[in-house]
Amino acid sequence: MEDDIETDEAFARKLDLEDPLAKFRERFYIPNGNIYVDGNSLGLLCKDSEDSIHNVLNEWRTLGIGGWLEAKRPWFYFAEQIGAMCSSLVGAEPNEVVLTGTTTINIHQLVNTFYEPHHDRRKIIADELDFPSDIYALRSILKLRGMNPDRDLILAPSVNGRILDENDVVRLMDEEVAMVFLPSVLYRSGQLLDLRFLTEEAHKRDIMIGFDCCHSVGAVPHYFDKWGVDFALWCGYKYLNGGPGSTAFLYVNKKHFGHEPALAGWFGYVKEKQFDMSFRFEHAETAGGWQISSPAILGSAPLEGALKILLEAGIEPIRAKSLKMTSYLTSLVDAVLSGNPFNFSVGTPREVARRGGHVAVEHEEALRIGEALRSRGVVPDFRPPNIIRIAPIALYNTYHEIWQVVRHIKEIIEKREYERYSKQRKAIS
Ligand SMILES: Cc1ncc(COP(=O)(O)O)c(C=O)c1O
């Protein structure tokens, strides 16, 4: 346990009183007054997003097709403008980020664009703890390109089923590797990888490198330009609070703007000439060039309001609070829930530089304890085999909520409450 952390309720209250970001909570809707610690899966709706959705609906009602150019934020430029809003969160220039597609579509778009196998250099490195959709996409890309995924997709091994050692990834970067594509934060353990180190090592060997940053953007600052990352993508619905299935983002380093996008579509066209309707594809030399279709304005609108709050709060203060909260939670689990009869452990790295925005609390009865927590009005999520993921979100969670989560877990074990629940998983847990 960290020295300066105390386990009593008064200490949690004190941390809340000292919290410079506490004022943002009232701009969010907290469902049913629950303790919502699942913002790493689906962030909550804020009033600013609700306003931006209403604006778009209003403009559709009153302007019809005119909204493409006459809306307050013209829909024709919406994707580029919201991308620009997001760019400072990832250390990019405004035209290096665009709001488009979905995470998995953007993987197809960017990996296909930058995967250029030649001679013996044809392998892609991912890792064995990856999110499944990324692996499905990589395997299908290799198949479509005439490669053999069983041979050409290399999964960096985990040290212990929870975390990766970046040096193990580097050891795999040989002259047969064309690309490395990794997550920024592992979705189960919450380990934050050293993106700068991995990028440097890949580039020393002439390997392209890109990242899936779904579990870090909005919680952790990134410096893509400074690090020289080639490309990245991330969803809008976790720490960015863009709503279920909202539009995603992609980043292309400006040094690659001249590169032809692999999946061409008319919204990637040079904007001034898109409506010339020429058959010869001329892509915009910005991240916008990697768009395919008309932007889904209704699925994008919430991000305008949500990003407004994130920028107002600032990504550095958000990261500072997030780390303070995850440290506090980890210390409470150590102090209150380790040892008999509780037997919980923390699977997330202790070092702050290796930690994303959530904490993986492990227990062999994680599934049923998660159910018992939900009955008590606490919303975490479960990831097999034994992980309760708890994400204290800097913009809307309190330290007192974290303290309560731990108290609830303690009582659930003491009263063996979890035994009332089925071991059968629901479709979504
Ligand atoms: C790390 C990661 N990659 C990819 C995905 C898939 O995202 P989408 O459904 O937006 O394609 C998710 C979804 O949660 C994810 O967490």
The ligand as a Gaussian input file, in Angstrom:
#p B3LYP/6-31G(d) Opt

LIG

0 1
 C       -8.910000      -2.591000     -28.086000
 C      -10.128000      -2.716000     -28.946000
 N       -9.982000      -2.872000     -30.281000
 C      -11.043000      -3.006000     -31.084000
 C      -12.332000      -2.987000     -30.591000
 C      -13.485000      -3.143000     -31.527000
 O      -14.085000      -1.901000     -31.732000
 P      -15.228000      -1.647000     -32.829000
 O      -16.406000      -2.442000     -32.398000
 O      -15.457000      -0.182000     -32.696000
 O      -14.701000      -2.047000     -34.140000
 C      -12.532000      -2.805000     -29.211000
 C      -13.885000      -2.776000     -28.647000
 O      -14.125000      -2.673000     -27.482000
 C      -11.398000      -2.676000     -28.368000
 O      -11.524000      -2.524000     -27.055000

